[in-house]
Amino acid sequence: MQPLRRDSKPVDSSRKTYVTPFKLILLTLLVLFFAAIVLWKGARRPLAAATLALFWLLAAGWLTAPLLQLAQPERQTGSPATFASRTAIIMLGGGLVYGSDHELMPPRDVMARITASAQNYAACKRTAATCHVIVSGGDPQGRRATEADTYLPYLLRAAVPRADIVLENTSRTTYENARNVAAILDHSRYDSLILVTSAYQMPRALLDFARFGLAPQPFVSSARAADLGVLPRYDNLVNAEIALHELIGIAQFHVYRAIGWF
């Protein structure tokens, strides 16, 4: 296994986090609608009405809910994980956010992954000879701090020993998570693999790991839900963005596989 860093400091997990901004898919969609409204003079009113209706349906949750259902076919783990004599628990990164003191910390979804990984580790140690937690996540947000290194103190506080944690801190995408973890596993023999991540990321993650010949047991740490109502909610837009990101990622995977890029 790769060398393990020991110089991280514990961070307070109770600190308030800022709201995670949604990415570029909805913004791009809005820009396209605006461009169509400007260029297509004869259809400005119906296009404007369609734009307002679409974004209201997303922000009020009525369209976000079915998108989340598509992105999260399995919202919870059906049965407890199965441990063997040598077990690796693979936890995928999910970004970083700034706390109220402007220090980087895991977002809510990742805190659930950390808790699930620590609980699986504790259960594993009761039955297995070797249990490792592989934390995979680099710096896709360009924050000059890697996900794996930032998550480390939280795992330590959750009673996972440093000697049983392997950090993979160079991957920037789910595909790279799978590729880099597969390279680590090539140097160590495990009888059981458990993949811990959020419900929305699990389908794409399993596809990526299968690409490298790995079939880990899926363990869903948390799932997202839309908040249905009349008034628009920012969280619904965030959830819609996440769902669209994952659904587009799955389509991209199949296209890239078909043309030989993956």
C-alpha positions in Angstrom: 0.0 0.0 0.0 1.0 3.6 -0.5 2.7 5.7 2.2 0.2 7.2 4.7 0.4 10.8 5.9 0.2 11.5 9.6 0.3 15.2 9.8 -3.4 16.2 9.7 -5.1 18.0 12.6 -8.6 17.1 14.0 -11.4 19.4 12.9 -14.6 20.2 14.7 -17.4 18.4 12.9 -20.1 20.5 14.6 -19.3 23.7 12.7 -21.9 25.2 10.5 -21.4 24.9 6.8 -22.2 27.3 4.0 -24.7 26.2 1.3 -23.1 24.2 -1.5 -23.7 26.0 -4.8 -25.1 24.1 -7.7 -22.9 23.6 -10.8 -23.2 24.6 -14.4 -25.9 22.4 -15.9 -28.9 24.5 -14.8 -27.0 27.7 -15.5 -26.2 26.5 -19.0 -29.9 25.5 -19.5 -31.0 29.0 -18.4 -28.5 30.7 -20.8 -29.8 28.5 -23.7 -33.4 29.5 -23.0 -32.4 33.1 -22.7 -30.5 33.0 -26.0 -33.5 31.3 -27.7 -35.8 34.0 -26.3 -33.6 36.8 -27.7 -33.0 35.2 -31.1 -36.5 33.7 -31.8 -38.6 36.9 -31.7 -41.8 35.2 -32.8 -41.9 32.8 -29.9 -40.6 35.0 -27.0 -43.7 34.7 -24.9 -44.2 30.9 -25.0 -40.4 30.4 -24.6 -40.4 32.7 -21.6 -43.4 31.0 -20.1 -41.8 27.6 -20.7 -38.6 28.8 -19.0 -40.4 30.1 -16.0 -42.5 26.9 -15.7 -39.5 24.6 -16.0 -37.5 26.4 -13.3 -40.5 26.7 -11.0 -41.1 22.9 -11.4 -37.5 22.3 -10.5 -37.3 24.8 -7.6 -40.6 23.7 -6.2 -39.5 20.1 -6.3 -42.2 18.7 -8.7 -39.7 17.9 -11.4 -36.7 17.4 -9.1 -38.4 14.5 -7.4 -38.6 12.2 -10.5 -35.0 13.2 -11.4 -33.8 12.1 -8.0 -35.8 8.8 -8.4 -34.0 8.2 -11.7 -30.6 9.0 -10.2 -31.2 7.1 -7.0 -32.7 3.7 -7.9 -31.5 2.3 -4.6 -32.1 4.8 -1.8 -30.8 2.6 1.0 -28.7 -0.5 1.5 -30.8 -3.7 1.4 -28.7 -5.8 3.8 -25.7 -5.5 6.0 -22.2 -5.6 4.5 -20.5 -9.0 4.3 -17.0 -9.1 5.7 -14.2 -11.5 4.9 -10.8 -12.2 6.4 -9.3 -9.3 4.5 -11.8 -6.5 3.8 -11.4 -3.1 2.2 -14.0 -0.4 2.7 -13.8 2.2 -0.1 -15.2 5.6 0.7 -15.6 8.1 -2.2 -15.1 11.8 -1.9 -17.8 14.3 -2.4 -16.3 17.8 -2.3 -15.3 20.3 0.4 -17.2 23.3 1.9 -16.1 26.1 4.1 -17.2 26.2 7.7 -18.2 29.3 9.6 -14.5 29.8 10.5 -13.6 29.6 6.8 -11.8 26.3 7.2 -12.5 23.5 4.7 -14.5 20.6 6.0 -16.7 17.7 4.5 -20.2 18.6 3.4 -23.3 16.9 4.9 -23.3 14.0 2.4 -19.7 13.2 3.0 -20.2 13.3 6.8 -22.8 10.5 6.3 -20.2 8.6 4.2 -17.6 9.0 7.0 -20.1 7.7 9.6 -21.1 4.7 7.5 -17.5 3.9 6.8 -16.6 4.0 10.5 -19.6 1.9 11.4 -18.6 -0.7 8.8 -15.0 -0.6 10.0 -16.1 -1.3 13.6 -18.4 -4.2 12.4 -15.6 -5.5 10.3 -13.1 -5.6 13.1 -15.4 -7.8 15.1 -15.2 -10.6 12.5 -12.3 -10.0 10.2 -8.5 -10.2 10.6 -7.7 -7.2 8.3 -10.0 -4.2 7.7 -8.8 -1.1 5.8 -10.7 2.1 4.9 -9.6 3.5 1.5 -10.5 7.2 1.2 -10.6 8.3 -2.4 -10.7 12.0 -3.4 -8.3 14.6 -4.8 -8.8 18.3 -5.4 -11.4 18.6 -8.2 -12.6 22.0 -6.8 -9.2 23.6 -6.9 -9.2 24.5 -3.2 -5.5 23.6 -2.7 -6.6 20.8 -0.3 -7.5 17.3 -1.1 -10.7 15.6 -0.1 -8.9 12.5 1.3 -6.6 14.5 3.5 -9.4 16.7 4.8 -11.6 13.8 5.6 -8.9 12.0 7.5 -9.3 13.7 10.9 -13.0 12.9 10.9 -12.3 9.2 10.4 -9.7 9.3 13.2 -12.3 10.9 15.5 -14.7 8.1 14.5 -12.3 5.6 16.0 -10.7 4.3 12.7 -7.0 3.9 13.4 -4.6 5.7 11.2 -2.7 2.5 10.4 -5.9 1.1 8.8 -6.6 4.2 6.6 -5.3 4.4 3.0 -5.4 7.8 1.3 -5.9 8.1 -2.4 -5.7 11.9 -2.9 -5.2 12.5 -6.6 -8.5 11.5 -8.3 -10.8 14.3 -9.6 -13.7 12.3 -10.9 -15.7 9.2 -10.0 -13.9 7.4 -12.9 -10.5 8.4 -11.5 -11.7 7.2 -8.1 -12.3 3.8 -9.5 -9.1 3.7 -11.6 -6.8 4.9 -8.7 -8.4 2.6 -6.1 -8.0 -0.3 -8.6 -4.3 0.5 -8.8 -4.1 0.4 -4.9 -5.9 -2.9 -4.8 -3.5 -4.4 -7.3 -0.8 -4.3 -4.6 -3.0 -5.8 -1.8 -5.2 -8.8 -1.7 -8.7 -8.3 -0.3 -11.4 -11.0 -0.1 -14.2 -8.5 0.3 -14.7 -4.9 -1.1 -17.4 -2.5 0.2 -18.2 0.7 -1.6 -19.5 3.5 0.5 -21.1 6.6 -1.1 -24.3 8.5 -1.5 -27.3 7.0 -3.3 -27.1 9.4 -6.2 -23.4 8.6 -6.9 -23.7 4.8 -6.4 -25.0 3.8 -9.9 -22.2 5.6 -11.7 -19.6 4.5 -9.2 -20.5 0.9 -9.7 -20.2 1.3 -13.5 -16.8 2.8 -13.1 -15.5 0.2 -10.8 -16.8 -2.6 -13.0 -14.8 -1.0 -15.8 -11.7 -2.0 -13.9 -12.9 -5.4 -13.1 -14.2 -4.7 -9.5 -17.6 -5.5 -8.1 -17.7 -4.1 -4.6 -20.7 -4.4 -2.3 -22.7 -1.2 -2.5 -23.4 0.5 0.8 -25.6 3.6 0.5 -24.7 6.2 3.2 -27.5 8.7 2.5 -30.1 9.7 -0.1 -31.4 13.1 -1.2 -35.1 14.0 -1.4 -37.0 16.9 -3.0 -39.1 19.2 -0.8 -42.4 19.6 -2.7 -44.4 22.7 -2.4 -45.4 26.0 -4.1 -42.6 28.3 -3.2 -39.2 27.7 -4.9 -36.4 26.4 -2.8 -32.7 26.6 -3.5 -32.1 23.1 -2.1 -34.4 21.7 -4.8 -32.2 23.3 -7.5 -29.1 21.9 -5.9 -30.7 18.4 -5.9 -31.8 18.8 -9.5 -28.3 19.7 -10.5 -26.9 16.7 -8.7 -29.4 14.4 -10.3 -28.8 15.8 -13.8 -25.0 15.6 -13.2 -25.2 11.9 -12.3 -27.6 11.0 -15.1 -25.5 12.8 -17.7 -22.4 11.1 -16.2 -24.0 7.6 -16.7 -24.9 8.5 -20.3 -21.4 9.8 -20.9 -20.0 6.5 -19.5 -21.9 4.4 -22.0 -21.1 6.7 -24.9 -17.4 6.7 -24.0 -17.4 2.9 -23.6 -19.1 2.5 -27.0 -16.4 4.6 -28.8 -13.6 3.0 -26.9 -12.6 6.0 -24.7 -13.3 4.1 -21.4 
